Amino acid sequence: MGRRRRKITHRRQSRTIPTIFNCPRCGRSAVRVELDYKVGQGLVFCGNCECQATIPISSITEPVDVYGEWVDIVSRERKGSIAE
């Protein structure tokens, strides 16, 4: 007669935080972030267009936070050059 089937459960995998980001200047996926908690600085640099920046960090800062701050700085520079 009727057969009971076992219910299949799927486990969702959590998304991981990326380690390589897109460069807002050249558009390539070549930006790496290195954090030095002892000094309190994060280094952001693009392997393609070789632009880089040093950003102050705290003990709870993640690489994605430093990248976001750098993107904000680059966008402010672009808006400033367009307005002039």
N, C-alpha and C positions, 0 to 999 in steps of 0.2 A: 504494500500500500504506500502511503506517504512516507517519505524519508525525511528526517530532520537534518538540516545542514547546520554546520557550525558557523557562527557569525565571525567573519574575518575583520579584525581591527587593524588599522594602519596607524603607525606611529609617525607623526610629522617630525621632520628634522628641522632643527632651528637654523636660522640663517646666520652665517658667519660674517664678521666684520672684515671688509676687504683690506688687503695690505698694499695693493698697488692702485693708484687713483688716476683719474684723467687730468691732464694739464689744462688749465683755463687759457693759457697763451697759445700753445701749439695744437691742442686737441688730441694728443696721443695719450695712450694709457701707459705712462712712464714715470709717474710721480711716486716717490718713496718718502716715508717719514721715519726719522730716527729720533727717539726720545732719550734724553740724558737727565734722569731725575736728580742725580747728584749735583749737577750744575744748574738745573732748572731751566733748560732750554730744549726746544724741539727744532730739528733741522728738517726742512722740507726742500727736496730738490727733484728736478725733472731730468731724466737721463737723456732725453731727446734734445730739448732746447737749452739745457744746462742752466736754467734759471733756478735760483735758490733763495731761501729766506730762513732767518733764525727767529723763533717766536718763543717768548717766555711761557713756561708751563708750571702747573702745580702738581702735587702728588697724585691727584685723581684724574689727570688728563690722559685721554686715549689718543691714538694716532688720527682717528677720524675727526676729533675736535681740533687738532692742530691744522689738519688739511682744510677744514671749513673756515678757520680763521684766515688762513692764507688766501683762500679763494675770495673772501671778503676784501682783503687788502688789495688784491689784483683788480677786482671789479671797481673799487674806489679809485685806483690809479687810472683806470681806463675812462671812468666818468670825468675825472679831473682833466685829462688830456683832451677830451671831446669838448668840454665847456670852454676851454681857453682858445 
